[in-house]
């Protein structure tokens, strides 16, 4: 089951400035200041299980975004803008920098 645009828009309305998304195979990858922070999978808002994310959400459920992927944390406080801003700011330094894209030479 793919995620709906309605759910995506609902989540995007509550995310802090600096958050963006990219559609990928019926789901949505979420970025924060150009780093992958999580995604929307089957209308579930999931975030990478960093040390800070686990500390801020100690009772969060671990869920698979799709078969064969690593488990992520389910965010249930989807309408709490202050919490989401605090969460994204805490997780950001723990995320790897995006990989540089190599240009193909002609």
SEVONU-464745 format. One line per 10 residues: number of its first residue (from 0); their letters; for each residue x, y, z of N, C-alpha, C. Coordinates in pm, whole numbers, plus 50000, padded with zeros to 5 digits. Each point is the difference from the previous one (the first is absolute). Example, Ala and Ser with C-alpha at 12.3 -4.5 7.8 and 13.67 -1.06 7.14 Angstrom:
<sites>
0) AS) 51319/49431/50780/49911/50119/50000/50090/50120/50000; 49965/50105/49928/50082/50119/50006/49923/50109/50073 $
</sites>
This chain:
<sites>
0) XXXXXXXXXX) 50084/49882/50000/49916/50118/50000/50089/50125/50000; 49976/50089/49911/50077/50124/49992/49940/50104/50096; 50082/50095/50038/49954/50109/50087/49918/50099/49919; 49905/50064/50068/49914/50097/49932/50061/50139/50006; 49966/50081/49901/50046/50140/50000/49937/50076/50116; 49880/49961/50039/49934/50067/50112/50082/49981/50128; 50047/49878/50024/50080/49975/50120/50133/50075/49990; 50063/49998/49884/50124/50074/49980/49979/50148/50034; 49896/50061/49945/49975/50142/50023/49974/50029/50148; 49928/49911/50067/49975/50015/50143/50132/50001/50078 $
10) XXXXXXXXXX) 50090/49907/49969/50129/49994/50069/50083/50124/49966; 50006/50037/49873/50081/50115/49959/49956/50129/50070; 49872/50016/50025/49949/50119/50069/50056/50012/50141; 50038/49890/50060/50046/49999/50139/50152/49995/50016; 50072/49989/49890/50146/49988/50009/50066/50136/50009; 50119/50006/50060/50071/50128/50014/50054/50048/49865; 50035/50128/49996/50065/50055/49882/50128/49921/49973; 50032/49982/49875/50118/49921/49964/49966/49858/49963; 49873/49960/50021/49956/49865/49963/49950/50001/49857; 50027/49892/49930/49953/49984/49862/49976/49852/49975 $
20) XXXXXXXXXX) 49953/49969/49881/49971/49860/49968/50030/49972/49853; 50006/49870/49972/50015/49953/49862/49918/49873/49987; 49921/49994/49895/49919/49881/49973/50092/49888/49951; 49974/49878/50049/50079/49886/49957/49915/49874/50006; 49963/49951/49885/49927/49873/49987/49872/49997/50086; 49922/50105/49996/49873/50004/50072/50012/50041/50144; 50121/50023/50046/50023/50044/50137/50075/50133/49995; 50037/50054/50117/50065/50131/50005/50118/49996/50096; 50117/50041/49950/50119/50012/50082/49998/50141/50058; 50026/50013/50130/50002/50131/50064/50144/50043/50026 $
30) XXXXXXXXXX) 50026/50125/49971/50132/50060/50019/49987/50114/50099; 50108/50022/50075/50008/50116/50087/50135/50063/49974; 49997/50120/49948/50124/50071/49965/50088/49912/49913; 49939/49936/49903/50064/49918/49897/50049/49863/50046; 49974/49961/50125/50036/49866/50047/49873/49916/50008; 50011/49872/49964/49885/49910/50012/49974/49975/50149; 49877/50031/50043/49966/49986/50141/49898/49889/50023; 49924/49969/49897/49897/49897/50014/49914/49995/49876; 49874/49964/50020/49912/49992/49884/49857/49969/50039; 49918/50001/49899/49859/49962/50015/49981/49873/49918 $
40) XXXXXXXXXX) 49961/49895/50069/49985/49867/49939/49864/49944/50040; 49918/49969/49903/49866/49946/50028/49926/50088/50101; 50006/50131/49979/49936/50099/50088/50045/49986/50145; 50129/49969/50019/50063/49997/50131/50120/50094/49995; 50017/50083/50100/50109/50095/50009/50112/49933/50081; 50110/49966/49933/50111/49929/50062/50126/50085/49996; 50083/49984/50103/50125/50075/50008/50113/49902/50032; 50122/50037/49958/50115/49914/50029/50019/49989/50151; 50035/49881/50048/50012/49977/50145/50135/50043/50056; 50024/50130/49999/50125/50051/50056/49990/50002/50153 $
50) XXXXXXXXXX) 50113/50025/50064/50003/50006/50146/49901/50105/50052; 49998/50117/49938/49910/50107/50044/49854/49964/49977; 49969/49939/49887/49862/49961/49971/49951/49900/50104; 50085/49904/50033/49962/49899/50101/49983/50064/50138; 50082/50099/50031/49989/50068/50130/49873/50083/50009; 49963/50066/49891/49880/50084/50000/49871/49918/49987; 50012/49879/49947/49883/49914/49981/50032/49860/50054; 50020/49986/50131/50045/49872/50056/49900/49885/49981; 49875/50031/49980/49899/49895/49984/49954/49982/49855; 50071/50064/49908/49960/49992/49859/50016/49858/49947 $
60) XXXXXXXXXX) 49908/49962/49914/50004/49868/49936/50101/50002/49886; 50070/49889/49984/50089/49981/49885/49918/49935/49890; 50009/50057/49880/49926/49944/49887/50087/49999/49876; 49971/49906/49913/50071/49993/49872/49929/50090/49900; 50074/50089/49934/49937/50083/49900/49954/49917/49879; 50079/49900/49965/49969/49907/49892/50085/49876/50022; 49964/49893/49936/50071/49874/50019/50146/50013/49958; 50089/49954/50087/50143/50004/49971/50069/50125/50052; 49925/50095/50053/50058/50124/50052/50035/49985/50147; 50074/50096/50051/50030/50005/50143/49880/50059/50074 $
70) XXXXXXXXXX) 49982/49957/50124/49890/50051/50080/50017/50149/50028; 49886/50067/50009/49998/50143/50033/49899/50019/50113; 50003/50119/50059/49909/50031/50111/49873/50066/49947; 49886/49955/50050/49871/50057/49963/49975/50125/50083; 49971/50110/49933/49966/50126/50069/49849/50007/50012; 49954/50005/50122/49855/50008/50024/49953/50143/50027; 50090/50087/50048/49963/50139/50028/50011/50082/49871; 49923/49963/49900/50014/50061/49868/49947/50143/49993; 49917/50041/50095/49945/50135/49994/50062/50094/50104; 50106/49955/50067/50067/50080/50102/50121/50068/49936 $
80) XXXXXXXXXX) 49980/50120/49948/50106/50072/49927/50123/50026/50086; 49980/50037/50125/50114/50027/50089/50083/49874/50021; 49934/49888/50023/50072/49874/50018/50075/49962/49873; 49936/50013/49885/50066/49964/49874/50122/50087/49973; 49990/50129/50030/50115/50090/49982/50114/49958/50093; 49968/49970/50125/50101/49956/50096/50063/49868/49956; 49916/49907/49952/50048/49871/49954/50092/50014/49880; 49959/50076/49900/50081/50017/49880/50133/50068/50034; 49996/50102/50086/50125/50069/50038/50094/49908/50076; 49946/49912/50083/50083/49906/50078/50060/49892/49912 $
90) XXXXXXXXXX) 49924/49951/49904/50044/49890/49914/50099/50048/49893; 49983/50120/49951/50079/50051/49888/50151/49978/50014; 50064/50037/50113/50146/49983/50008/50046/49854/49995; 49911/49908/50027/50036/49858/50001/49987/49935/49862; 49946/50071/49905/49979/49945/49866/50124/50020/49914; 50026/49904/49910/50116/50016/49911/49974/50108/49895; 50107/50061/49955/49990/50097/49891/49959/49927/49873; 49926/50068/49912/49962/49934/49875/50123/49967/49917; 49990/49891/49926/50111/49960/49913/50006/50095/49882; 50121/50031/49960/50019/50088/49885/49963/49923/49874 $
100) XXXXXX) 49931/50069/49910/49963/49938/49872/50114/50019/49903; 50034/49893/49932/50107/50007/49901/49940/50024/49863; 50056/50094/49931/49955/50027/49862/50068/49903/49906; 49921/49952/49908/50058/49914/49896/50065/50089/49894; 50120/49967/49966/50069/50076/49897/49968/49944/49864; 49986/50088/49903/49967/49955/49863/50118/49936/49932 $
</sites>
